Amino acid sequence: MTSVAKKRLQNDYKRLMQEKEFYVYAKPKENNILQWEAVIIGPRDTAWEGATLMLQLDFTEEYPN
């Protein structure tokens, strides 16, 4: 049985793929929905322009609480 956290993360991923923000990329790492890789690219005309932030997100079974 899939946990509440995993179902929520699957829905969050689907929503993120539909939004297609040009400066935020995130996806589950390989076959583990609880571990994600993300990249945030600094938007133009901001203090973060030109910056690239690479993130690893580790969720627990308690997500989203």
mmCIF file of the C-alpha atoms, coordinates in Angstrom:
data_MODEL
# 
_entry.id   MODEL 
# 
loop_
_atom_site.group_PDB 
_atom_site.id 
_atom_site.type_symbol 
_atom_site.label_atom_id 
_atom_site.label_alt_id 
_atom_site.label_comp_id 
_atom_site.label_asym_id 
_atom_site.label_entity_id 
_atom_site.label_seq_id 
_atom_site.pdbx_PDB_ins_code 
_atom_site.Cartn_x 
_atom_site.Cartn_y 
_atom_site.Cartn_z 
_atom_site.occupancy 
_atom_site.B_iso_or_equiv 
_atom_site.pdbx_formal_charge 
_atom_site.auth_seq_id 
_atom_site.auth_comp_id 
_atom_site.auth_asym_id 
_atom_site.auth_atom_id 
_atom_site.pdbx_PDB_model_num 
ATOM 1  C CA . MET A 1 1  ? 0.000  0.000  0.000   1.00 0.00 ? 1  MET A CA 1 
ATOM 2  C CA . THR A 1 2  ? 1.275  3.452  -0.909  1.00 0.00 ? 2  THR A CA 1 
ATOM 3  C CA . SER A 1 3  ? 1.667  5.831  2.004   1.00 0.00 ? 3  SER A CA 1 
ATOM 4  C CA . VAL A 1 4  ? -0.086 9.190  2.250   1.00 0.00 ? 4  VAL A CA 1 
ATOM 5  C CA . ALA A 1 5  ? 3.283  10.929 1.880   1.00 0.00 ? 5  ALA A CA 1 
ATOM 6  C CA . LYS A 1 6  ? 4.121  9.062  -1.330  1.00 0.00 ? 6  LYS A CA 1 
ATOM 7  C CA . LYS A 1 7  ? 0.705  9.744  -2.850  1.00 0.00 ? 7  LYS A CA 1 
ATOM 8  C CA . ARG A 1 8  ? 1.026  13.420 -1.993  1.00 0.00 ? 8  ARG A CA 1 
ATOM 9  C CA . LEU A 1 9  ? 4.526  13.616 -3.490  1.00 0.00 ? 9  LEU A CA 1 
ATOM 10 C CA . GLN A 1 10 ? 3.312  11.943 -6.684  1.00 0.00 ? 10 GLN A CA 1 
ATOM 11 C CA . ASN A 1 11 ? 0.557  14.552 -6.945  1.00 0.00 ? 11 ASN A CA 1 
ATOM 12 C CA . ASP A 1 12 ? 3.002  17.352 -6.174  1.00 0.00 ? 12 ASP A CA 1 
ATOM 13 C CA . TYR A 1 13 ? 5.312  16.114 -8.937  1.00 0.00 ? 13 TYR A CA 1 
ATOM 14 C CA . LYS A 1 14 ? 2.467  15.955 -11.475 1.00 0.00 ? 14 LYS A CA 1 
ATOM 15 C CA . ARG A 1 15 ? 1.428  19.505 -10.556 1.00 0.00 ? 15 ARG A CA 1 
ATOM 16 C CA . LEU A 1 16 ? 5.012  20.756 -10.837 1.00 0.00 ? 16 LEU A CA 1 
ATOM 17 C CA . MET A 1 17 ? 5.337  19.225 -14.313 1.00 0.00 ? 17 MET A CA 1 
ATOM 18 C CA . GLN A 1 18 ? 2.143  20.984 -15.418 1.00 0.00 ? 18 GLN A CA 1 
ATOM 19 C CA . GLU A 1 19 ? 3.262  24.388 -14.143 1.00 0.00 ? 19 GLU A CA 1 
ATOM 20 C CA . LYS A 1 20 ? 6.519  24.322 -16.120 1.00 0.00 ? 20 LYS A CA 1 
ATOM 21 C CA . GLU A 1 21 ? 8.189  27.164 -14.280 1.00 0.00 ? 21 GLU A CA 1 
ATOM 22 C CA . PHE A 1 22 ? 11.241 28.068 -16.332 1.00 0.00 ? 22 PHE A CA 1 
ATOM 23 C CA . TYR A 1 23 ? 13.472 28.627 -13.335 1.00 0.00 ? 23 TYR A CA 1 
ATOM 24 C CA . VAL A 1 24 ? 12.528 25.660 -11.118 1.00 0.00 ? 24 VAL A CA 1 
ATOM 25 C CA . TYR A 1 25 ? 13.215 22.034 -12.005 1.00 0.00 ? 25 TYR A CA 1 
ATOM 26 C CA . ALA A 1 26 ? 12.562 19.175 -9.599  1.00 0.00 ? 26 ALA A CA 1 
ATOM 27 C CA . LYS A 1 27 ? 12.064 15.448 -9.909  1.00 0.00 ? 27 LYS A CA 1 
ATOM 28 C CA . PRO A 1 28 ? 12.189 12.324 -7.778  1.00 0.00 ? 28 PRO A CA 1 
ATOM 29 C CA . LYS A 1 29 ? 15.601 10.710 -7.616  1.00 0.00 ? 29 LYS A CA 1 
ATOM 30 C CA . GLU A 1 30 ? 15.591 7.401  -9.523  1.00 0.00 ? 30 GLU A CA 1 
ATOM 31 C CA . ASN A 1 31 ? 12.937 5.100  -8.029  1.00 0.00 ? 31 ASN A CA 1 
ATOM 32 C CA . ASN A 1 32 ? 12.519 6.797  -4.657  1.00 0.00 ? 32 ASN A CA 1 
ATOM 33 C CA . ILE A 1 33 ? 9.682  9.324  -4.490  1.00 0.00 ? 33 ILE A CA 1 
ATOM 34 C CA . LEU A 1 34 ? 10.936 10.426 -1.042  1.00 0.00 ? 34 LEU A CA 1 
ATOM 35 C CA . GLN A 1 35 ? 14.236 11.759 -2.456  1.00 0.00 ? 35 GLN A CA 1 
ATOM 36 C CA . TRP A 1 36 ? 14.234 14.553 -5.011  1.00 0.00 ? 36 TRP A CA 1 
ATOM 37 C CA . GLU A 1 37 ? 16.805 16.540 -6.949  1.00 0.00 ? 37 GLU A CA 1 
ATOM 38 C CA . ALA A 1 38 ? 16.050 20.161 -7.740  1.00 0.00 ? 38 ALA A CA 1 
ATOM 39 C CA . VAL A 1 39 ? 17.650 23.089 -9.517  1.00 0.00 ? 39 VAL A CA 1 
ATOM 40 C CA . ILE A 1 40 ? 16.609 26.700 -9.104  1.00 0.00 ? 40 ILE A CA 1 
ATOM 41 C CA . ILE A 1 41 ? 17.925 29.205 -11.632 1.00 0.00 ? 41 ILE A CA 1 
ATOM 42 C CA . GLY A 1 42 ? 17.932 32.821 -10.528 1.00 0.00 ? 42 GLY A CA 1 
ATOM 43 C CA . PRO A 1 43 ? 15.260 34.784 -12.412 1.00 0.00 ? 43 PRO A CA 1 
ATOM 44 C CA . ARG A 1 44 ? 16.259 37.743 -14.575 1.00 0.00 ? 44 ARG A CA 1 
ATOM 45 C CA . ASP A 1 45 ? 16.215 41.190 -13.051 1.00 0.00 ? 45 ASP A CA 1 
ATOM 46 C CA . THR A 1 46 ? 16.624 39.882 -9.501  1.00 0.00 ? 46 THR A CA 1 
ATOM 47 C CA . ALA A 1 47 ? 19.547 39.734 -7.097  1.00 0.00 ? 47 ALA A CA 1 
ATOM 48 C CA . TRP A 1 48 ? 19.719 35.993 -7.906  1.00 0.00 ? 48 TRP A CA 1 
ATOM 49 C CA . GLU A 1 49 ? 20.107 36.436 -11.695 1.00 0.00 ? 49 GLU A CA 1 
ATOM 50 C CA . GLY A 1 50 ? 22.803 34.080 -12.975 1.00 0.00 ? 50 GLY A CA 1 
ATOM 51 C CA . ALA A 1 51 ? 22.760 31.933 -9.841  1.00 0.00 ? 51 ALA A CA 1 
ATOM 52 C CA . THR A 1 52 ? 22.167 28.186 -9.985  1.00 0.00 ? 52 THR A CA 1 
ATOM 53 C CA . LEU A 1 53 ? 21.126 26.468 -6.780  1.00 0.00 ? 53 LEU A CA 1 
ATOM 54 C CA . MET A 1 54 ? 21.248 22.675 -6.706  1.00 0.00 ? 54 MET A CA 1 
ATOM 55 C CA . LEU A 1 55 ? 19.225 20.982 -3.989  1.00 0.00 ? 55 LEU A CA 1 
ATOM 56 C CA . GLN A 1 56 ? 18.580 17.529 -2.641  1.00 0.00 ? 56 GLN A CA 1 
ATOM 57 C CA . LEU A 1 57 ? 15.241 17.174 -0.889  1.00 0.00 ? 57 LEU A CA 1 
ATOM 58 C CA . ASP A 1 58 ? 14.705 14.281 1.499   1.00 0.00 ? 58 ASP A CA 1 
ATOM 59 C CA . PHE A 1 59 ? 11.083 13.791 2.568   1.00 0.00 ? 59 PHE A CA 1 
ATOM 60 C CA . THR A 1 60 ? 9.871  11.577 5.386   1.00 0.00 ? 60 THR A CA 1 
ATOM 61 C CA . GLU A 1 61 ? 6.760  9.428  5.653   1.00 0.00 ? 61 GLU A CA 1 
ATOM 62 C CA . GLU A 1 62 ? 5.268  12.296 7.708   1.00 0.00 ? 62 GLU A CA 1 
ATOM 63 C CA . TYR A 1 63 ? 5.177  14.623 4.679   1.00 0.00 ? 63 TYR A CA 1 
ATOM 64 C CA . PRO A 1 64 ? 3.415  17.065 4.339   1.00 0.00 ? 64 PRO A CA 1 
ATOM 65 C CA . ASN A 1 65 ? 3.182  17.517 8.110   1.00 0.00 ? 65 ASN A CA 1 
# 
